[in-house]
Amino acid sequence: MNDSTIHVGLDSHKESNVAAYSVGLGEVQGLGNIGVRERDLDRLCTRMQSKGSRVCFVYEAGPCGYGLYRYLTKKGFECMVCAPSLIARKPGARVKTDRRDAVMLVKALRMGDLTAVHVPDVADEALRDLVRAWGAAKHDLRQARQRLKSFLLMHDVRYAGTANWGPAHRRWLSQFTFPQPWSQIAYQEHRHAIEDRLAQCERLEAALREAAPAWRWYPVVQAIQALRGVQFTVAISLIAEIGDLSRFEHPRQLMAWLGVTPSEHSSGANRKLGGITKAGNSHARKVLVEAAWSYRYPAKVSRIIQRRHEGLPKPIIDRAWDAQLRLCGRFRRLTARGKLRNVAVVGVARELAAFIWDIARMTPVDPAH
């Protein structure tokens, strides 16, 4: 065994791990499909250890999650999970195979051209799973409601008031009947689907509220609720997706990670800015933009926000009020300049991310929690 560094690239799939490696800066060699079982990985690790004193693994983030990363790091190896969208690819390359992908990962790893993604620990990922289940249930609820509205519109059934799914609207839906029995059966099934999704959302939100106090980032979840538009479900969704905000040295890094910074295509003296990049975490970006919509109204500390302020330090409450004054004014100025409301809200969301970063930095967290 020599003192060279062994770089190992894995093109990981559900039923295969295609590997390639290089010793130092030497020629990259393919190993083919090495298998997905633990004993297959152990065999690969033993083989790589015989070739060099330091072994570094890399694979692309994907649907298989972080199990491979955790297994290799537990065995004492270096491992990187890289962002697939940030891997440089040749425009003229027309052939893509698992072997070529593994070779490309090895070359990019040893040149330092890969961007690592943040790997949450097991507890953080478990809570994120619960948050995403709640988000999926909310999405299913919106779709079920839209299907019922479309069904009623197709039959020219119109509600006289505002169809906002409030008590009056739901009471009218429960009392309405179709003259045709088959249409009535379809109508009842649509209503039952909505009630099922509502019950599922309530169960998952109750589970989130029960699990949150034992989570290590719960103080940050409480602190950012001082901000307008950031109620409990928004706060825990953001922190579950982002994780440790201290890994961002500047709020601009958080904005870029959320994908709310403008794209740019400049050349020479011409500078052209486009829409937001939409890079990074789409779940957190969606929740952030939804929270930013509340800043289209004048700055005000409502009774609900006052209740969320109870027990929070005064510097955090003052920072949340500064955010209201700035972001509400920001929305008014952007719309006065002729910007579309959707564009203005995204601009507000970008600055809201900076206030979230700042409040999280002001909140002490017990690492042993």
Summary of the structure (lengths in Angstrom):
residues: 369
radius of gyration: 25.5
end to end distance: 42.2
largest distance: 83.6
contacts: 1051
relative contact order: 0.08
helix: 57%
strand: 13%
